[in-house]
Amino acid sequence: MSELNIRMGPALKYDTVDVSTYTWHGFAMIVTADDTSDYSTTPTIRLTWKPYTKGSNEEAHQSNGETNGALNDEGAIVKETAAQTSTAIKLWNYKGENGSFTFWRFKLEVPLTDSEQKVSYSLEGVAHPDSAPPAVKEGKSNSFFVPSKTQNFRWIGHSCNGFSASLDPKEWNGPDPLWNDALRQHEEKPYHAVVGGGDQIYNDKLVGEPEMKEWKECKDPIARMKMQVTPEIATAVDRYLFNHYCEWYGSGAWSKAIAAIPMMSMLDDHDLIDGFGSYPDDLMNAPVFNHIGRRGFFYYHLFQQFQHEDVDGLERDKHSNRSIIFGGMGPYVHFPSQSYLAYFGPDQWILMIDCRAERKLTQICTRLTYDRIFDRVRTDLPAGVKHLVILLGVPLAYPRMVFMEKALSSAWNPLLMLAKGLAPGFANEFNGEVELLDDLNDHWCAANHKKERNALVCDVQKLALEKNVRISWISGDVHAGGVGMFHGYHAHDPAYDPKMSLAIITSAIVNSPPPPAIISLLNKLGKKKHRSLFYAGTKETMVPLFPEDLHGQKQNDKYIVGARNWCSVSMIPENGDLEFELRVEKEKGSGEVKSYPVRTPAPKWNVPKEKHHLLLTKEFSKETMKLSGGKFSGKMSKDPVKQAAAA
């Protein structure tokens, strides 16, 4: 009987559903310590599944043969015949100062049926006593859920799943409070996916490794950028990333969540290092900084995507992930961008766009990448899908801070001059610029990205009209919650407006919010209605989703909430609306939440093709109701912003 010392896992990853066969595709992964694991038998996972009904005798089924945590004796697995056995492939082997560790990936395939199903899974063999992850150590059976053929996914949206380097996690009761809330909701009604919008891990403390001391403490940014990658630095970078990933993904409520709910993840800067991609070329190409980013990408692909180039290759037709969309080559990481288009039910799909691999100070994605993404959506998105949710790491609609961007980027910025002399912490340690500037440069509305951002909005509106699908956006990054909105120039029932799209902001599930003064400023800025898309017949604004504060009292700051949060997403079967429920922590570290739901309607427009050319004009919005044959309802506001808030 084999014995495995599990350092991380089991963790689950969802890929997509093959709609031609209704087969659910996903993966599981574990990382094992080689010197204390027995590989005489290749690690194998055994799965069983059956229809799930809340209140059925699931617990009795789980307890059969549970003797070694998630690992069962071969003679005491479960009474039912296994529906599937998956033998692992060796994805990669890490060789470090404390031994070597193997990444094992298991392919999972589950046929969808007419019922939602609970899939129980277990690793054959026994667990080594030193196995650390709760999914193994706590002695509970592992399971996840797949929807029925006709059921739309219920899923979790989250971001910023870690603490900034300057924070004391104890002040926030650690990382678990809101993940425990999510797990309680999962216990009440299962989730089918947990979607990470970026910063699933914070790797910024890497620069504190002993071997990084000389580089970090070099006072001259130019001299620092010229430093070379020594063998010691290379070892330190890999050591930190491997150990930090194993610790973060192998402990706490987060590790429990990804053992029970298959994850889908898209990276942002902190998955690599703070601001990667939003600095000038000289820093981005500096040997040490560039090496950190490239190795960050490597470990992101391993731990979050369960991928390795040597195993999976870079060709879509041969790749293990059916949902993958390869884009252009990253200018700094020398690896192609990887976006994903996945089935989330008969009425709902998700598109996750990689906005980091190709990012430069003057670019987020190349035209090549956008073309490949839109071609894929047009080819693969089935007719009849009502909702397409597009994930971007950084919010597309958010209160503008252009005045601050201009001030901080000025060569004669008095704040920077003061910081260099009196308050060095105000200056970025990598290249001496203002610390906040990389965050501002990350935003879609930054001067360098605004044109690309507006073009993306227009391209997506064309897609919405062409495919008759409602577009919604979901993002994180900013450590605050809110909802932006795009809509047609003339107010009418949003259900008949293909330009109407909500832009959900859910951040952070672990990290701390900005100071109250910043939240107050953002709310003042959030009142402004922006004119940057008037030329395309589109208005944009923030939804006043927070007329009540976290204690039920009326408030003026209605647009942005400054507290930890996550988003529960579900379809409303009665009318096809998609509901995004922001669950916001009431008190610092409490894990108790107040719910703020908002809905976006299923598409009802019916615009003849000969009128599609009017889409990016004010005339289109004015005529949409007439062209669609829709009528205003006496129960619905003609103002799409008020209607969204009322939902």
VENDA-V290551 format. One record per run of one state. SS is the DSSP state (A for helix, B for strand, O for the rest). FROM is the first residue (numbers start at 1). TO is the last residue. Records with the same first field share a line. If there is no record, write none. Layout:
SS = FROM-TO / FROM-TO
This chain:
O = 1-2 / 5-5 / 19-22 / 37-43 / 52-57 / 64-67 / 69-70 / 73-83 / 88-88 / 97-98 / 112-116 / 125-125 / 128-133 / 138-141 / 147-154 / 159-168 / 173-176 / 189-192 / 197-203 / 209-209 / 218-220 / 227-230 / 250-251 / 261-262 / 266-268 / 272-280 / 285-286 / 304-308 / 313-315 / 319-323 / 330-335 / 344-347 / 353-359 / 361-362 / 364-366 / 381-386 / 395-401 / 410-413 / 423-423 / 428-433 / 435-436 / 443-449 / 468-469 / 477-480 / 489-493 / 497-500 / 506-515 / 527-529 / 531-533 / 537-537 / 543-547 / 549-553 / 555-559 / 562-564 / 572-577 / 586-592 / 601-608 / 615-617 / 629-639 / 647-647
B = 3-4 / 6-18 / 23-33 / 44-51 / 68-68 / 71-72 / 84-87 / 89-96 / 99-111 / 117-124 / 126-127 / 142-146 / 155-158 / 193-196 / 263-265 / 324-329 / 336-343 / 348-352 / 360-360 / 363-363 / 387-394 / 427-427 / 434-434 / 470-476 / 481-488 / 501-505 / 530-530 / 538-542 / 548-548 / 554-554 / 560-561 / 565-571 / 578-585 / 593-600
A = 34-36 / 58-63 / 134-137 / 169-172 / 177-188 / 204-208 / 210-217 / 221-226 / 231-249 / 252-260 / 269-271 / 281-284 / 287-303 / 309-312 / 316-318 / 367-380 / 402-409 / 414-422 / 424-426 / 437-442 / 450-467 / 494-496 / 516-526 / 534-536 / 609-614 / 618-628 / 640-646
